[in-house]
């Protein structure tokens, strides 16, 4: 039961679908945090009072943008694995709507 709820590793478990859903949740939270931080740093760049603040915000913006790209890539990997296993990936919040390619079947869990 602890494995099912994600409170312990899936040692010896053969249900990789659950592993992908748990990893999906982790990557979704990481990607969402990176995207939100990227948006905040973009605002800081626009509203910086001086060159030093703007340059610091630009460096942070680049760092968060890189993190967002990596997290979205990992998220897409788990979404693809869920689809390949016959599952339907969870709904994505609107800031992450660009994770799935346009040609992907966008049937989500809420559409069932």
C-alpha positions in Angstrom: 0.0 0.0 0.0 2.9 2.4 0.7 4.2 1.8 -2.8 0.8 2.6 -4.3 0.5 5.9 -2.5 4.1 6.8 -3.5 5.5 6.6 0.1 8.1 3.9 -0.8 10.0 2.9 -3.9 8.5 0.4 -6.2 11.2 -2.3 -5.6 10.3 -5.4 -7.6 7.1 -3.9 -8.8 6.1 -4.7 -12.4 3.5 -1.9 -12.7 5.5 0.7 -14.5 2.4 2.7 -15.3 2.1 3.8 -11.7 5.8 4.7 -11.7 5.2 6.9 -14.8 2.2 8.6 -13.2 4.2 9.3 -10.0 7.1 10.7 -12.1 4.6 12.7 -14.2 3.4 14.3 -11.0 6.9 15.2 -9.9 7.9 16.6 -13.3 4.6 18.5 -13.6 5.3 20.3 -10.3 8.9 21.0 -11.3 7.9 22.4 -14.8 5.1 24.5 -13.3 7.4 26.0 -10.7 10.0 26.7 -13.4 7.5 28.3 -15.7 6.0 30.5 -12.9 9.6 31.5 -11.8 10.4 32.3 -15.4 7.4 34.6 -15.7 8.3 36.3 -12.5 11.9 36.9 -13.6 10.6 38.2 -17.0 8.5 40.7 -15.0 11.5 41.7 -12.9 13.5 42.3 -16.1 10.8 44.7 -17.4 10.4 46.5 -14.1 14.1 46.7 -13.0 15.0 50.1 -11.6 18.6 49.9 -12.9 21.0 48.0 -15.0 22.4 45.8 -12.2 18.9 44.6 -11.2 18.0 44.0 -14.8 21.1 42.0 -15.5 20.6 39.9 -12.4 17.0 39.2 -13.4 18.1 38.4 -17.0 20.5 35.8 -15.6 17.8 34.3 -13.4 15.4 34.3 -16.3 17.8 32.3 -18.5 18.4 29.8 -15.6 14.6 29.3 -15.1 14.0 29.1 -18.9 16.6 26.3 -19.1 15.0 24.5 -16.1 11.5 24.8 -17.7 12.7 23.3 -21.0 14.3 20.4 -19.2 11.3 19.8 -17.0 8.9 20.0 -19.9 11.0 17.5 -21.8 10.9 15.0 -18.9 7.2 15.6 -18.5 6.6 14.8 -22.2 8.7 11.7 -21.8 6.4 10.4 -19.0 3.3 11.5 -20.9 4.4 9.5 -23.9 5.2 6.5 -21.8 1.7 6.6 -20.2 0.2 6.8 -23.7 2.4 3.9 -25.0 1.2 1.8 -22.0 -2.4 2.4 -23.0 -3.1 5.1 -20.4 -4.4 8.6 -20.6 -2.1 11.3 -19.2 -3.5 13.7 -16.6 -4.8 17.1 -17.5 -2.1 19.8 -17.8 -2.5 23.2 -16.3 -2.7 26.0 -19.0 0.9 27.2 -18.4 2.1 23.8 -19.6 -0.4 23.3 -22.5 2.6 23.5 -24.9 4.1 20.3 -23.6 2.1 18.0 -25.9 2.9 18.3 -29.6 0.0 19.7 -31.6 -0.5 16.4 -33.5 -0.9 14.4 -30.2 -4.3 13.1 -29.3 -5.3 15.5 -26.6 -8.0 13.2 -25.1 -7.5 13.9 -21.4 -8.8 12.2 -18.3 -11.6 14.8 -18.0 -12.9 13.9 -21.5 -13.8 10.3 -20.6 
